[in-house]
């Protein structure tokens, strides 16, 4: 991909809820969405605009607990990738019920359009996400990945994430926790 086609990595803006909704719905149609996301396309598509507006506003620049980054093509090219980061505080539990033991960040909602996979774009998105996490006082960045999501497992390992040893069962399947320690 030449520099003219290189997406710009930035934080979403509160008014961009339609774009965020469209990219999320696209991500939920990916062939491995059932392994990667905790919601279905049908569930997400049925949510009212107010849900998407609140979600986008909460993850936009200026938010203190959540940030969503997008990869945007210059001009009117649109969004081609995204990653969200949730700051977690000790004493709470995450969405799987796992106790949080340190100030950390959890990466969720990772998606890159198929035609941009393998270009290094996921690394750029994660670099922005981790930078915000470190600036926000996180001691580590973590994520969960389904045991059968080999594409994601490979990408996260290439980015420096390592298994923490925590394995969470969901039905008959497992989610592995991978961590990226602060350097």
N, C-alpha and C positions, 0 to 999 in steps of 0.2 A: 504494500500500500504506500503510495507516495505521500509527501507531506501535505499536498492539497486535499487529499482525502482523509487525512488524520483527524479523528474526532477530538474535540476539546472536552476535557474532563472538568466538570463543575458541579456545584451544589444546585439542586432544584430550587425553583422559585415558587412561592405560594400560589401564584396565579396559573401555574402549569399543571393543574390537576387533570385536565383532559389528556395531556401528553403522558402523564404518569399512569393514568388509568389504561390508556391504549397499550403502553409498553408492558404493564403488568398482565393484561389480558392476553397479549401475544406470548408472554413468557409461560403462561399457564396452558398454552396449546403445544408447547414443546413436547417431543416424544418422551422425555424423562421427567416431565413436570410432576408426575405422581410420586417420584422419588425425591424431588428437590424442594417441593413446596408443600406447606401445611394446609393449603386450600385448593379448591377445584375451580376450574374456569366457570362452571355454572354458578357456583356460590358467589364468586367475585363479580361476574357480569350482572347478577341480580341486585347488587348493592346500589343504593341511591347516590346521586351526585354529591349529596352532603357528606357521605362517607369519604369519598375521594377528595373532596375539598379539605376536610379536616385532616385526613391522612397526609396530604401534600403539605398543608400549612405546618403541621407538626414536624415534618422532616426537612423543611426548608432552612435556608440560611438564617441564623439567629436562634434556632432551636438549641437547647442545651442537653437534651437527652437522646435525640435521634437526628441523624443526618442521612440524606439520600443523595448519592452522587450519580450523575449521568454522563454518558459519552455522547456528545452531540456533534453531528457533522456540521461544518461551517455552512452558512447560508440557510437554505430551507431544507437541508438534508435530513433532519429529524434525529431522533434518539436511537442509538444502536446498542446501548448497554447500560446497565445500572447495578448498583450495589448500595445497600442501606446498612447503617451502623447504629446499634443500640448501646448506650452506656448502661452498665449494670453496677449496682451498689451492693457491697457485702451485707448479708442479713436478709436479702430478698431471695426469691426463687425465680428461675427463668421460665419460659413458656412450656417447658417440658417438666417443670416441677423440681429441677435440680437446684440445690442451694448454691447461692453465689457467695464465694469466700473472699474475693478481692475485688477492688475496683478494676473493671475490665470492660472491654467492648465486644459485642457479639455481632458478627456479620450475618446478614440475612438478605433474602431477595436478590440473589446474584443471578444476572442474566445478561448474555451477550448474544445478539442476533447471529444465526448460523454463519452468515457470510463474513463475519468479523472474528470468528473463532480462529485461534491459531495465529493471530496477528500481534499478540502481545497486549491487546487492549485490556484483558482482564487484569494484567499486572498493573497497568496504569490506574485502573479503577481502584484496585486494592491499595496501591501506594497512596492515593488521596484519602481513602478511608482510614488507613492505618495512621497517616499523619494527623488527621483530626483526632483519632483516638488517643494518640500519644500526647497531643496538645491539651486534651481534656483530662489528662491524668490517669489514663488506663495503664495498668501494669502488664497486660497482655491483650491480644486480640484473639478471639476464638470463633469457631463456627461448628455447626453440626453438619455431617454429611452422611447420607444413606449408604449403607454397606455395599449396595449394588450400583451406586452412581459412580462408575469407574471414570468417566470423563471428568467429573468434578474432583474426585479424589486425586487424579493425576495433576490437574491444574493447581489445586491447592498445595500439593507437595512441591511442585516446581516453584511456587511462591514462597516456600519456606515454612509452611505449616507442618506441624508434626503431631502424631497422635498423643493425647494426654494420658491415655489408658482408660478414660471414661467411655463406657458403652451404654447407651440408653435403649431399652427395648420398647418398641412400638408395635403391638400385635405380634406377628411372627418375625418381624424385621428389626434391625438394629440401626441406630444412628451413632456414628463415632464422633467424639469431640476432637477437633484438631485445634492446636494453639500456635500462635506466633508470638514468641516472647519479645519483650522490648529489648532492643539492642543497646 
